[in-house]
Amino acid sequence: MENLGDDTPNRPGRTMLLIIGGSGYLGSGLIRRAAADGHDVVATYATKPSDAEPTAWRCLDLRDVVSVENLLDEVNPHAVINASSGLADWAITAEGPIPLALATARRTIRLVHVSSDAVFSGDRVHYDESCSPDPITPYGAAKAAAETGVLAVHPAAAVARTSLIIGDAQSEHERLVHQLIDGTADGALFTDDIRCPVHRNDLAAALLEVAFSSAAGILHIAGPDALSRHELGVLIAHRDGLDASHLATGLRAESSLPGALDVRLDSRAAQQQLRTRLRGAREFLSPAACPEQDGA
């Protein structure tokens, strides 16, 4: 297991957090927020670290049970957040989190497993935590299987479903909007593909709250605004001073892309438990939004 950074990351008087998938977009945001909150952070990566700066980096293949066990023994974290993503790879996305959940359960370590609104088909549009998964894509099926497995072996764990993650001009959707407008990418933004975007910093803060609480089971952590991909793109363009008229529109229903059309996570139950306010995209993408708040 490769080590980068401090060889003795768990310092007396500090709270230790282990972030699985720290090199990803959400993972990088979690590292920065956790460090700002005064936690020691060990973060893992599969291929290479990101530019975030945890207390230490560790290379980890989530499918390697021995490495997972060894890492937990080495780090001895107070809590673990699994923000990793293997997309539709069943071995990584569906099966990989189970040994982690087993190992943390045996050690009575808090576990937060990040899931997705892709576990839903969109048939009923509005989904709260009582709704059963009915995925229609391989990725959604893998995430749904992971949820079931994690909670089966670690009932005290929390599974946090979220939606499109936006913020800091670094997300995939924000980059695509810029590319579509400047002509370096072709395509259209769908007007019938609707989600509840959440700001990365809001999501990171909420996940950290959950990690250091006793919350268990399913939580929906997404923004309150339901927006189409095109509506979201227009907001991004306006925030960044770009001409939104260059964003072509289309219908996902008429495309060959699989996946649900309209999935709206109801996050009101989670919001009642959280100090972190989950802002809507119309607020956090407003040109008047506070830069300091977006970059917190």
VEXLO-971778 format. One line per 2 residues: their letters; for each residue z negated, x negated, y negated of N, C-alpha, C, O, CB. Coordinates in steps of 0.05 Angstrom, whole numbers, always signed. Each point is the difference from the previous one (the first is absolute). Last residue first. Glycine has a CB too. Layout:
A = Z X Y Z X Y Z X Y Z X Y Z X Y; ...
END
This chain:
AG = -12 +325 -553 -28 -5 +8 -2 -10 +29 -22 -6 +10 +7 +40 -42; +93 -6 -27 -3 -26 +11 -27 -7 +10 -6 -23 +8 +41 +10 -37
DQ = -12 +97 -12 +20 -4 +21 -4 -27 +13 +6 -3 +24 +26 +32 -48; -86 -9 -50 -7 +17 +23 +19 -4 +23 -8 +0 +23 -12 +34 -55
EP = +37 -78 -49 -23 -12 +13 -8 +16 +25 -9 -11 +20 -6 -7 -64; +85 +49 -13 +8 -23 +18 -24 -11 +15 +3 -8 +23 +35 -2 -54
CA = -27 +113 -3 -14 -24 -7 +8 -23 +18 -5 +2 +24 -33 +25 -42; +103 +57 -7 -22 -7 +18 -11 -27 -8 +14 -18 -9 +7 +45 +46
AP = +55 +22 -77 -25 -4 -15 -23 -8 +18 -22 -4 -9 +38 +37 -23; +72 -12 +65 +3 -24 -17 -26 -6 -15 -4 -23 -9 +53 +32 +5
SL = -53 +42 +99 +5 +6 -28 +3 -26 -16 -15 -18 +4 -10 +62 +0; +1 -33 +90 +27 -10 -7 +7 +7 -29 +23 -6 -8 -9 +9 +56
FE = -96 +26 -7 +0 -30 +1 +27 -12 -6 +2 -24 -4 -39 +27 +37; +26 +94 -37 -19 -14 -17 +3 -30 +1 +3 -13 -20 -35 +51 +27
RA = +84 +18 +48 +7 +6 -28 -18 -13 -20 +7 -7 -22 +11 +51 +38; -35 -50 +78 +21 -18 -9 +8 +6 -29 +8 -18 -15 +8 +14 +62
GR = -117 +26 -16 +27 +9 +7 +21 -19 -12 -6 -14 -19 -10 +62 +21; -88 -76 +27 +18 +10 -21 +26 +9 +11 +10 -10 +20 -32 -20 -52
LR = -81 +19 +69 +27 -4 +9 +19 +13 -20 +3 +24 -2 -18 -24 +50; -88 -43 -57 +17 +23 -6 +29 -6 +9 +12 -20 -9 -42 +33 -30
TR = -70 -51 +75 +27 -6 -10 +16 +25 -5 +2 +17 +17 -3 -61 +8; -83 +50 +16 -3 -5 -29 +27 -6 -12 +5 +7 -23 -52 -25 +31
LQ = +34 +80 +83 +6 -26 -12 -8 -2 -30 +3 +20 -14 +35 -24 +47; -41 +82 +28 -18 -20 +11 +2 -27 -15 -17 -17 +3 +20 +40 +41
QQ = +54 +53 -63 -27 +9 -5 -21 -20 +9 -23 -1 -10 +39 +48 +15; +76 -61 +13 -6 -5 -28 -28 +9 -7 -13 -13 -16 +61 +19 +5
AA = -13 +12 +98 -7 -28 -4 -8 -6 -29 -19 -14 -5 +50 +2 +42; +0 +99 -18 -25 -5 +14 -9 -29 -3 -24 -5 -5 +36 +41 +38
RS = +72 -9 -69 -23 +10 -15 -26 -5 +14 -20 -6 -13 +50 +40 -6; +68 -55 +39 -21 -20 -1 -25 +9 -14 -18 -16 -8 +53 -18 +8
DL = +62 +66 +52 -22 +11 -16 -24 -18 +1 -13 -3 +20 +30 +50 -11; +93 -65 +6 -27 -4 +9 -20 +12 -20 +2 -5 -24 +12 -37 +48
RV = +92 +61 -1 -19 -1 -22 -28 -2 +11 -12 +19 +10 +43 +7 -40; +81 -32 +57 -27 -4 +11 -19 -5 -23 +2 -20 -14 +16 +1 +58
DL = +91 +44 -20 -21 +7 -20 -27 -2 +14 -8 +18 +15 +39 +12 -41; +48 -61 +74 +9 +3 -27 -24 +3 -19 -3 -16 -18 +45 +38 +35
AG = -34 -79 +80 -8 +25 -13 +11 +1 -28 +5 -20 -13 -46 +22 +41; +93 -62 +47 -26 +2 -14 -4 +27 -13 +18 +16 -4 -16 -64 -4
PL = +90 -19 +33 -21 +17 +13 -24 +2 -18 -4 -15 -18 +21 +3 +64; +88 -5 -76 -26 -12 +2 -20 +19 +13 -1 +24 -8 +11 -51 -33
SS = +85 +40 +15 -5 -6 +28 -28 -12 +4 -7 -7 +23 +56 +0 -16; -19 +80 -87 +4 -28 +8 -5 -3 +30 -8 +19 +13 -5 -35 -59
EA = +0 +96 -8 +29 -4 +5 +6 -29 +9 +23 -7 +4 -13 +43 -37; -98 -8 +9 +8 +19 +21 +29 -3 +7 +9 +7 +22 -43 +24 -38
RL = -5 -78 -57 -6 -13 +26 +10 +18 +23 +8 -10 +21 -48 -14 -42; +83 +21 -78 -17 +16 +17 -5 -14 +27 +19 -7 +14 -2 +50 -36
GT = +6 -79 -86 +11 +8 +26 -20 +17 +15 -22 +4 -9 +50 -46 +11; -2 -15 -105 -16 +18 +16 +15 +6 +27 +24 -2 +2 -45 +22 -44
AL = +20 -107 -36 +15 +21 +14 -19 +17 +17 -20 -11 +10 +62 -18 -10; -59 -33 -89 -10 +6 +27 +14 +23 +12 -4 +23 -8 -41 -41 -5
HS = +57 -15 -78 +15 -16 +20 -10 +4 +28 +11 -11 +19 -3 -23 -54; -49 +72 -43 +25 +15 +6 +17 -16 +20 +18 +12 +12 -19 +8 -58
AD = -83 -51 +7 -2 +15 +25 +25 +14 +7 +3 +9 +23 -51 -4 -32; +24 -95 -50 +16 +25 -2 +0 +14 +26 +15 -8 +19 +13 -13 -55
LG = -111 -44 +1 +27 -1 +12 +14 +27 -3 -13 +21 -5 -3 -56 +37; -79 -1 -53 +20 +0 -22 +29 -2 +10 +17 -11 -13 -51 -10 -14
DR = -52 +30 +78 +10 -27 -3 +23 -2 -21 +12 -21 -3 -24 +13 +50; -31 +92 -25 -22 -19 -5 +10 -27 -7 -11 -14 -17 -17 +39 +49
HA = +90 +40 -6 -10 +5 -26 -23 -19 -7 -2 -10 -22 +15 +58 +26; +23 -51 +83 +20 -9 -20 -11 +3 -28 +3 -18 -17 +34 +30 +49
IL = -88 +22 +39 -1 -29 +0 +19 -11 -21 -7 -18 -15 -4 +18 +64; +11 +93 -35 -25 -9 -12 -1 -30 -2 -9 -11 -21 -14 +52 +38
VG = +95 -5 +29 +3 +5 -28 -25 -8 -15 +1 -12 -22 +30 +50 +32; -32 -42 +84 +17 -21 -12 +4 +4 -30 +1 -20 -14 +22 +17 +58
LE = -70 +69 +5 -15 -25 -2 +16 -22 -13 -11 -15 -16 -15 +29 +57; +70 +66 -23 -20 +4 -21 -17 -25 -4 -6 -8 -23 +6 +57 +32
HR = +59 -50 +64 +14 -2 -25 -19 +4 -24 +2 -15 -19 +40 +31 +42; -75 -5 +64 +6 -29 -4 +15 -3 -27 -5 -20 -14 +8 +12 +64
SL = -67 +91 -46 +23 -9 +16 +5 -30 -6 -10 -11 -20 +30 +57 +20; -119 +1 -8 +24 -7 -14 +22 -7 +19 -5 -11 +22 -21 -5 -61
AD = -82 +55 +22 +21 +1 +20 +27 -4 -15 +7 +16 -17 -34 +14 +48; -81 -57 -57 +27 +9 -8 +20 -1 +23 +3 -22 +11 -13 +7 -59
PG = -84 -16 +52 +1 +29 -2 +28 +11 -8 +4 +24 +3 -52 -25 -15; +25 -93 +71 -1 +11 -27 +2 +30 -1 +9 +11 +20 +10 -53 -36
AI = -64 -9 +101 +26 -1 -14 -3 +12 -27 -21 +11 -7 +46 -8 +51; -80 -15 +51 -3 -14 -25 +27 -4 -13 +14 -20 +6 -56 -3 +11
HL = -16 +78 +68 +26 -2 -14 -5 -12 -28 -16 +10 -16 +34 +30 +41; -73 -47 +75 -1 +5 -29 +28 -2 -11 +16 -17 +9 -62 -2 -12
IG = -12 +27 +106 +25 +0 -16 -6 +5 -30 -16 +18 -6 +41 -3 +47; -103 -59 +21 +20 +20 +5 +24 -3 -19 +4 -21 -12 -39 +51 +30
AA = -63 -61 -51 +13 -3 +26 +21 +22 +3 -1 +21 -13 -40 -42 +33; -33 -33 -96 +21 +20 +5 +14 -6 +27 +6 -23 +6 +1 +29 -56
SS = -81 -52 +0 -2 +9 +28 +21 +20 +7 -2 +13 +21 -47 -21 -23; +58 -77 -69 -15 +25 +1 -3 +7 +30 +7 -16 +17 +11 +32 -62
FA = +34 -89 +6 -28 -6 -4 -16 +26 -2 -21 +1 -14 +32 -44 -8; +83 +46 +35 -8 -21 +18 -30 -6 -2 -12 -7 +20 +57 -13 -25
VE = -3 +83 -54 -3 +10 +27 -11 -21 +19 -17 +6 +17 +55 +26 -25; -17 -58 -80 -23 +19 +0 -5 +10 +29 -23 +0 +9 +34 +13 -56
LL = +65 -65 +35 -24 -16 -1 -25 +17 -1 -21 -6 +13 +46 -30 -36; +58 +78 +18 -4 -10 +27 -25 -18 +1 -14 +0 +20 +63 +1 -13
AA = -23 +33 -92 -10 +21 +18 -5 -10 +28 -20 +7 +12 +46 +26 -39; +13 -92 -36 -28 +6 -7 -12 +22 +18 -23 -2 +8 +34 -11 -55
AL = +81 -8 +58 -17 -22 +8 -30 +5 -6 -17 -5 +17 +56 -26 -25; +25 +94 -21 -3 +1 +29 -18 -23 +9 -17 +5 +17 +63 +15 -13
DN = -24 -17 -95 -17 +23 +7 -5 +0 +30 -23 +5 +9 +41 +21 -48; +42 -90 +8 -27 -7 -8 -20 +23 +6 -23 -5 +8 +42 -25 -43
RH = +75 +43 +52 -12 -20 +18 -29 -6 -7 -17 -3 +18 +62 -16 -11; -2 +114 -30 +1 -27 -11 -15 -19 +19 -21 +7 +11 +23 +12 -58
VP = +51 +71 +80 -27 -9 -8 +3 -29 -12 +17 -15 +10 -39 +44 +26; +87 +68 -10 -4 -29 -5 -28 -6 -9 -13 +16 -14 +61 -20 +3
CR = -1 +82 +69 -22 -1 -20 -7 -29 -6 -19 -10 +12 +1 +55 +3; +116 +7 +19 -25 -12 +9 -20 +1 -23 +5 +9 -22 +19 -40 +55
ID = +84 +66 +1 -23 +3 -17 -25 -12 +13 -6 +6 +23 +27 +35 -44; +92 -27 +20 -19 -17 +16 -25 -3 -17 +0 -15 -20 +38 -11 +43
DT = +44 +68 -52 -13 +18 +19 -20 -15 +17 -11 +11 +19 +51 +18 -18; +19 -68 -67 -15 +20 -15 -15 +19 +19 -16 +16 -10 +51 -19 -26
FL = +1 -107 +44 +1 +28 +10 -17 +19 -18 -22 -8 -9 +29 -10 +55; +50 -73 -72 -27 +8 +5 -1 +30 +6 +11 +16 -14 -28 -52 -17
AG = +98 -42 +48 -10 +22 -16 -29 +5 +7 -10 -8 +21 +56 +28 -23; +32 -108 +7 -15 +21 +13 -9 +21 -20 +7 +0 -23 -21 -33 +57
DA = +38 -81 -34 +14 +26 +1 -18 +20 +13 -17 -6 +17 +62 -17 -16; -64 -74 -58 -3 +15 +25 +15 +26 -4 +3 +11 -22 -48 -32 +33
TG = +42 -41 -81 -2 -19 +22 -5 +13 +27 -1 -13 +20 -16 -21 -52; +23 +73 -62 +25 -2 +16 -1 -20 +23 +21 -6 +11 +2 +20 -51
DI = -91 +20 -27 +15 -24 -9 +24 -5 +18 +15 -20 -5 -57 +1 -12; -14 +94 +35 +8 +2 -28 +16 -24 -9 +19 +3 -15 -60 +24 +7
LQ = +5 -24 +96 +20 +22 -3 +10 +1 -29 +24 +5 -5 -46 +21 +42; -48 -86 -17 +26 -9 +12 +21 +21 -3 +24 -6 -5 -49 -21 +38
HV = -63 +47 -61 +12 -20 -17 +27 -9 +10 +19 -4 -15 -65 -12 +3; -3 +75 +65 +8 +14 -25 +14 -20 -18 +21 +5 -12 -59 +28 +17
LR = -1 -67 +74 +25 +14 +5 +10 +14 -25 +24 -1 -6 -38 +8 +53; -71 -49 -49 +22 -20 +1 +27 +14 +4 +20 -8 -13 -52 -26 +31
EH = -44 +88 -14 +4 -9 -27 +23 -21 -1 +16 +1 -18 -65 +7 +8; +22 +24 +94 +13 +21 -15 +6 -9 -29 +21 +5 -10 -43 +29 +39
ES = -28 -92 +29 +28 +3 +9 +15 +20 -17 +23 -4 -7 -37 -8 +53; -69 -35 -93 +5 +16 +24 +30 +2 +7 +17 -5 -18 -59 +31 +7
QA = -2 -70 -67 +6 -16 +23 +7 +16 +25 +8 -12 +20 -38 -23 -39; -3 +58 -75 +29 -6 +1 +8 -16 +24 +22 -12 +0 -23 +13 -50
DG = -88 +39 +30 +4 -28 -7 +29 -9 +1 +5 -24 +1 -51 +16 +15; +28 +98 +38 -17 -14 -20 +7 -29 -4 +9 -13 +18 -44 +44 -7
II = +38 +53 +72 +14 -8 -24 -19 -17 -18 -24 +2 +3 +54 +39 -1; -14 +10 +102 -18 -17 -15 +16 -13 -23 +20 -13 +5 -50 +4 +36
LS = +36 +103 +25 +14 -22 -13 -19 -15 -18 -14 +11 -16 +57 +15 +18; -100 +23 +63 +27 +7 -5 +15 -24 -12 -8 -23 +5 -4 +72 -11
TR = -80 -35 +77 +9 -1 -28 +30 +6 -2 +12 +5 +21 -48 -38 -31; -61 +37 +78 +28 +5 -3 +8 -1 -29 -15 +11 -17 +15 +18 +58
AV = -84 -69 +20 +8 +8 -27 +31 +4 +0 +14 -20 +0 -54 -4 -21; -50 +19 +91 +29 -2 +0 +10 +12 -26 -4 +23 -5 +8 -21 +56
AA = -102 -46 -9 +14 +18 -19 +29 -5 +2 +9 -23 +0 -49 +25 -31; -47 -17 +106 +20 -11 -18 +11 +22 -18 -3 +24 +5 +15 -58 +29
AP = -76 +45 +39 -11 -4 -27 +20 -12 -20 -7 -3 -23 -37 -3 +45; +64 +20 +73 -3 +26 -14 -12 -2 -28 +4 +18 -17 -10 +2 +61
HV = +59 -81 +26 -18 -7 -22 -4 +25 -16 +11 +2 -22 +4 -51 +21; +41 +52 +77 -17 -23 +8 -21 -8 -21 -19 -14 +6 +57 -2 +22
AL = +23 +90 -42 -10 +4 +27 -19 -23 +8 -20 +6 +13 +62 +18 -1; +6 -26 -95 -24 +18 -1 -11 +5 +28 -24 +7 +2 +43 +14 -43
VG = +59 -76 +34 -22 -11 -15 -25 +17 +0 -22 -10 +5 +56 -12 -34; +46 +55 +70 -13 -22 +15 -23 -12 -15 -21 -5 +12 +64 -4 +9
TE = +10 +75 -63 -15 +12 +23 -15 -22 +15 -23 +4 +7 +58 +32 -4; +20 -64 -75 -22 +16 -10 -17 +11 +24 -25 -3 +0 +52 +16 -40
AA = +54 -57 +60 -21 -19 -8 -25 +16 -10 -23 -8 +7 +58 -27 -19; +42 +84 +33 -13 -10 +25 -23 -19 -7 -21 +0 +12 +65 +5 +13
AK = +9 +27 -95 -16 +22 +10 -15 -10 +26 -23 +7 +3 +55 +27 -22; +31 -92 -21 -24 +2 -17 -19 +22 +11 -25 -3 -1 +52 -12 -39
AA = +55 +4 +83 -16 -24 +5 -26 +2 -17 -22 -6 +10 +63 -21 +0; +25 +94 -22 -13 +2 +27 -19 -23 +5 -21 +4 +11 +61 +21 +6
GY = +12 -28 -95 -21 +21 -2 -14 +4 +26 -25 +3 +1 +51 +19 -36; +48 -80 +35 -22 -12 -16 -23 +20 -2 -23 -7 +4 +56 -20 -31
PT = +46 +56 +69 -15 -19 +16 -23 -13 -15 -22 -4 +12 +64 -5 +13; -13 +108 -54 +13 -27 +0 -17 -19 +18 -23 +5 +5 +42 +3 -52
IP = -45 +83 +27 +28 +3 +9 +15 -26 -2 +25 +0 +4 -27 +47 -20; -109 -4 +24 +20 -18 -10 +27 +5 +11 +4 +10 +22 -39 -44 -27
DP = -59 +82 -7 +24 +9 +15 +24 -17 -9 +19 +10 -12 -37 +37 +15; -101 -37 -11 +25 -15 -3 +22 +13 +17 -4 +9 +22 -21 -51 -31
SC = -57 +101 -29 +6 -18 +22 +27 -14 -5 +19 +13 -10 -45 +17 +42; -50 +11 -104 +27 +4 +11 +6 -21 +22 -6 -24 -4 +22 +43 -39
SE = -95 -13 -17 -2 +16 +25 +26 +3 +14 +1 +10 +23 -38 +15 -44; +24 -70 -65 -9 -16 +23 -2 +16 +26 -2 -12 +21 -23 -16 -53
DY = +97 +62 -39 -27 -11 -4 -9 -14 +26 +16 -2 +19 -28 +38 -53; +112 -4 -13 -16 -9 +23 -27 -10 -9 -2 -18 -17 +44 +5 +40
HV = +58 +71 -50 -27 -8 -9 -18 -7 +24 -2 +15 +19 +7 +15 -60; +87 -11 +63 +0 -11 -28 -27 -10 -8 -3 -24 -6 +40 +55 -5
RD = +1 +4 +98 -19 +17 -15 -4 -9 -28 -15 +13 -15 -7 -2 +58; +83 -57 +15 +5 +28 +5 -18 +19 -16 +9 +21 -9 +7 -33 +54
GS = -12 -89 -37 +8 +14 -25 +4 +30 +4 +6 +14 -20 +14 -56 +6; -52 -31 +77 +28 +7 +0 +10 +12 -26 +24 -1 -5 -29 +9 +54
FV = -78 -84 -28 +6 +29 -3 +30 +5 -2 +15 -17 -10 -59 +23 -12; +0 -93 +26 -9 +13 +24 +7 +30 -1 -4 +14 +20 -33 -48 -15
AD = +52 -28 -77 +22 +1 +19 -8 +13 +26 +16 +6 +17 +3 -46 -38; -76 +16 -55 +9 +28 +1 +24 +4 +19 +9 +22 +4 -26 -16 -51
SS = -56 -87 +63 +23 +9 -17 +5 +30 +2 -7 +12 +20 +27 -58 -15; -106 -37 +11 +22 +15 +12 +19 +11 -21 -1 -8 -23 -28 +19 +63
VH = -57 -88 -24 +18 +13 -18 +24 +12 +15 +14 -14 +14 -28 -18 -51; -93 +8 +62 +27 -3 +9 +19 +15 -19 -4 +25 -3 -12 -31 +52
VL = -89 -38 -47 +17 +19 -14 +29 -6 +9 +10 -23 -4 -42 +28 -36; -75 -30 +76 +28 -3 +2 +14 +23 -16 -6 +23 +4 +2 -46 +41
RI = -99 -33 -26 +15 +22 -13 +30 -6 +2 +8 -23 -4 -47 +32 -27; -30 -47 +104 +11 -7 -25 +16 +24 -11 +14 +13 +15 -11 -62 -2
TR = -55 +30 +74 -10 +19 -20 +9 -8 -29 -15 +1 -19 -24 +10 +49; +64 -50 +58 -16 -16 -19 -13 +17 -22 -13 -10 -18 +42 -29 +27
RA = +30 +76 +57 -20 -14 +15 -19 -15 -18 -24 -4 +7 +56 -1 +31; +42 +48 -77 -20 +19 +9 -22 -14 +16 -24 +7 -3 +60 +28 +5
TA = +38 -85 -32 -18 +6 -22 -22 +20 +9 -22 -1 -9 +59 -7 -24; +29 -15 +96 -16 -24 -7 -19 +6 -22 -23 -9 +0 +60 -20 +15
LA = +26 +96 +10 -20 -5 +22 -19 -22 -8 -24 +2 +4 +58 +13 +30; +38 +2 -92 -20 +21 -1 -22 -3 +21 -23 +4 -5 +58 +27 -13
LP = +38 -91 +19 -16 -4 -24 -23 +21 -2 -23 -7 -6 +63 -14 -17; +25 +30 +92 -20 -21 +5 -17 -7 -24 -24 -6 +4 +56 -12 +29
IP = +34 +84 -49 -20 +9 +20 -19 -22 +7 -24 +4 +0 +57 +29 +18; +48 -39 -78 -27 +6 -12 -22 +7 +20 -23 -1 -7 +48 +17 -32
GE = +69 -36 +68 -15 -23 -12 -27 +7 -11 -19 -15 +3 +63 -3 -13; +23 +82 +47 -19 -12 +19 -17 -22 -13 -23 -4 +8 +55 +14 +28
AT = +34 +40 -88 -15 +19 +16 -22 -13 +16 -23 +9 +1 +64 +19 +1; +16 -82 -58 -10 +22 -16 -18 +19 +16 -20 +10 -11 +61 -14 -18
IA = +1 -73 +71 -16 -9 -23 -13 +24 -13 -25 +0 -5 +56 -38 -2; +25 +52 +82 -21 -19 +8 -18 -8 -23 -24 -4 +4 +55 -12 +32
WD = +47 +72 -51 -22 +14 +13 -23 -19 +7 -24 +7 -4 +57 +25 +22; +39 -35 -99 -6 -16 +24 -25 +11 +13 -22 -2 -10 +43 -39 -11
AL = +20 +71 -64 +3 +16 +25 -4 -16 +25 +4 +11 +22 +28 +17 -47; -78 -66 -61 +21 +20 -1 +2 +15 +26 -20 +10 +10 +45 -38 -44
GS = -94 -34 +13 +22 -10 +16 +23 +19 +0 +18 -1 +18 -51 -22 +11; -60 -1 -92 +22 +18 +7 +21 -14 +16 +11 -21 -8 -19 +47 -34
SA = -105 -31 -1 +25 -12 +12 +20 +22 +6 -6 +23 +2 -21 -60 +17; -67 +37 -56 +23 +9 -17 +26 -11 +11 +20 -1 -15 -50 +3 -25
NI = -80 +12 +66 +26 -7 +12 +23 +12 -16 +5 +24 +2 -28 -25 +44; -84 -32 -64 +21 +19 -8 +26 -9 +13 +9 -22 -4 -32 +33 -40
VA = -90 -28 +60 +27 -8 +5 +18 +22 -10 -4 +24 +6 -8 -52 +34; -98 -11 -56 +20 +22 +4 +27 -12 +4 +6 -23 -9 -34 +54 -19
HP = -49 -86 +25 -14 +25 -3 +18 +23 +6 -8 +21 +11 -22 -42 -45; +49 -76 +80 +2 +16 -24 -18 +24 -1 -8 +10 +21 +55 -25 -24
NV = -27 -77 +57 -24 +18 +0 +0 +18 -25 -19 -1 -16 -7 -34 +42; +85 -43 +7 -3 +11 -27 -26 +16 -3 -14 +0 -20 +64 +1 +15
ED = -24 -40 +90 +0 -21 -21 -9 +11 -27 -17 -12 -14 +53 -12 +39; -24 +83 +49 -23 -17 +4 -3 -21 -22 -22 -7 -9 +26 +14 +59
LL = +72 +47 -50 -23 +16 -7 -26 -16 +4 -18 +2 -16 +42 +40 +28; +57 -82 +15 -1 +3 -29 -24 +16 -9 -14 -8 -20 +64 +6 +18
NE = -32 -7 +94 -9 -25 -11 -3 +1 -31 -19 -10 -11 +41 -14 +49; +14 +99 +10 -28 -4 +6 -11 -26 -14 -22 +1 -11 +29 +23 +55
VS = +85 -8 -51 -15 +20 -15 -30 -3 +4 -15 +0 -19 +54 +32 +23; +19 -86 +47 -1 -8 -28 -15 +19 -17 -15 -8 -19 +58 -15 +25
VV = -28 +46 +84 -19 -22 -2 -3 -10 -29 -22 -6 -9 +34 -7 +56; +52 +80 -27 -27 +10 +1 -20 -22 -3 -21 +3 -13 +36 +34 +43
DR = +85 -22 -65 -14 -21 +14 -30 +6 +1 -14 -5 -19 +49 -29 +6; +31 +85 -36 +3 +6 +28 -15 -20 +18 -3 +4 +24 +47 +16 -34
LD = -37 -27 -86 -19 +22 +7 +2 +6 +30 -19 +12 +11 +23 +6 -58; +12 -111 -3 +17 +20 +13 -18 +21 +11 -16 -5 +18 +52 -30 -6
LC = -52 -41 -95 -9 +17 +22 +23 +18 +10 +14 +12 -16 -61 -12 -2; +7 -86 -54 +24 +10 +13 -9 +17 +25 -16 -10 +16 +44 -30 -33
RW = -85 +22 -77 +2 -6 +28 +26 +12 +11 +7 +23 -6 -58 -23 +10; -3 -30 -105 +21 +12 +15 -2 -7 +29 -9 -22 +7 +39 +21 -47
AT = -106 +7 -46 +14 -16 +21 +22 +18 +12 -3 +24 +1 -39 -51 +9; -4 +53 -89 -17 -23 +6 +13 -18 +21 -1 -24 -2 -39 +51 -10
PE = +111 +29 -40 -25 +7 +12 -18 -25 +3 +9 -22 -7 +13 +60 +32; +67 -12 -83 -18 -23 +6 -27 +10 +11 -19 +3 -15 +42 -29 -22
AD = +93 +54 +27 -28 +8 -6 -19 -23 +10 +8 -16 +16 +4 +66 -11; +84 -48 +7 -10 -16 -22 -28 +9 -9 -12 -11 -18 +59 +4 +3
SP = -14 +17 +119 +11 +9 -26 -11 -18 -22 -14 -20 +6 +18 +68 +10; +10 -80 +90 -18 +13 -19 +16 +10 -24 +23 -9 -5 -61 -20 +20
KT = +85 +23 +82 -9 -18 -21 -18 +15 -19 +2 +25 -3 +41 -51 +7; -21 +60 +85 +20 -21 -3 -8 -20 -22 +2 -24 +4 +33 +56 +13
AY = -95 +39 +7 +15 -4 +25 +19 -23 -1 +3 -15 +19 -7 +64 -11; -96 -31 -58 +29 +3 -4 +13 -5 +27 -11 -14 +17 +9 -1 -66
TA = -105 +38 +1 +18 -10 +21 +29 +5 -8 +7 +18 -16 -42 -10 +51; -68 -24 -87 +24 +17 +4 +18 -12 +20 +2 -25 +3 -5 +41 -50
VV = -104 -17 +3 +18 -14 +18 +23 +20 +5 -4 +23 +8 -33 -52 +14; -42 +24 -102 +22 +13 +14 +14 -20 +18 +10 -20 -10 -4 +53 -28
DH = -102 -7 -26 +15 -21 +13 +21 +14 +18 -6 +20 +12 -34 -53 -12; +3 +83 -88 -2 -4 +28 +13 -27 +8 +19 -9 -13 -18 +59 +20
GD = -8 -5 -97 -21 -19 +8 -3 -4 +29 -20 -12 +9 -2 +25 -49; +87 +40 -16 -25 +14 +4 -22 -18 +11 -23 +9 +4 +50 +32 +5
AA = +61 -74 -23 -10 +8 -26 -26 +15 +2 -17 -2 -18 +64 +5 +2; -3 -26 +96 -9 -24 -13 -12 +6 -28 -21 -10 -7 +55 -17 +32
AR = +7 +97 +22 -24 -8 +13 -13 -25 -13 -24 -1 -3 +42 +21 +46; +67 +10 -73 -21 +19 -8 -27 -8 +12 -20 +1 -13 +55 +35 +9
RI = +42 -87 +28 -6 -3 -29 -23 +18 -8 -18 -9 -15 +65 -4 +6; -14 +21 +97 -13 -26 -4 -9 -3 -29 -23 -8 -5 +52 -12 +42
LG = +21 +97 -15 -27 +1 +11 -15 -26 -5 -23 -1 -8 +38 +34 +42; +77 -29 -54 -16 +15 -20 -29 +2 +9 -18 -1 -17 +58 +27 +4
SG = +20 -65 +72 -4 -17 -23 -16 +13 -21 -17 -12 -13 +61 -9 +23; -20 +72 +66 -20 -20 +6 -5 -19 -23 -23 -7 -5 +37 +10 +52
LY = +55 +63 -53 -27 +11 -3 -21 -21 +5 -20 -1 -14 +37 +46 +29; +70 -75 -3 -3 +11 -28 -28 +11 -4 -13 -6 -20 +63 +16 +19
GS = -45 -83 +78 +16 +22 -8 -5 +10 -28 -18 -10 -14 +20 +23 +61; -51 -83 +3 +24 -10 -14 +19 +23 -8 +20 -6 -14 -24 -36 +40
GG = -80 +53 +24 -4 -6 -28 +24 -10 -15 +0 -1 -24 -45 -10 +37; +17 +48 +81 +24 +6 -14 -2 -5 -30 +11 +14 -17 -1 +20 +51
II = -100 -21 +6 +22 -5 +19 +26 +9 -14 +2 +23 -10 -32 -17 +51; -71 -36 -78 +24 +17 -5 +22 -9 +19 +10 -22 -2 -23 +29 -47
LL = -101 -15 +36 +23 -10 +14 +23 +20 -4 -2 +24 +6 -26 -48 +29; -71 -3 -88 +20 +20 +7 +23 -14 +14 +10 -21 -9 -23 +50 -30
MT = -97 -47 +6 +24 -10 +12 +18 +23 +8 -8 +19 +14 -16 -60 +2; -57 +20 -93 +9 +19 +20 +27 -9 +10 +19 -5 -15 -45 +43 -7
RG = -57 -101 -18 +25 +12 -6 +8 +19 +23 -8 -4 +23 +23 -36 -50; -94 -18 +25 -2 +18 -22 +26 +15 -8 +0 +16 -18 -35 -45 +3
PR = +46 -62 +69 -25 +16 -2 +0 +18 -25 +8 -9 -22 -33 -28 +47; +119 +10 +20 -21 -13 -16 -25 +18 -3 +3 +24 -2 +33 -49 -23
NP = +57 +10 +87 -22 +19 -3 -24 -12 -14 -16 -14 +13 +32 +37 +29; +68 -72 -21 +4 +21 -20 -24 +19 -4 -2 +12 -21 +49 -14 +33
TD = -18 -96 +23 -25 +14 +4 -1 +23 -20 -15 +0 -20 -9 -42 +35; +99 -16 -12 -7 +1 +28 -26 +15 +6 -6 +6 +23 +32 -48 -17
DG = +50 +52 -89 -27 -7 +6 -6 +2 +30 +6 +22 +12 -19 -7 -58; +116 -20 +28 -22 +6 -18 -27 -9 +10 -1 -17 +17 +28 +56 -33
LN = +48 -16 +85 +7 -8 -27 -23 +7 -18 -9 +23 +0 +58 -17 +8; -23 -16 +105 -19 +5 -21 +12 -10 -27 +10 -22 -1 -49 +18 +33
EM = +75 +38 +75 +3 -18 -24 -20 +9 -21 -5 +23 -5 +53 -31 +15; -51 +15 +100 +0 +17 -24 +0 -18 -25 -18 -16 -4 -7 +53 +29
END
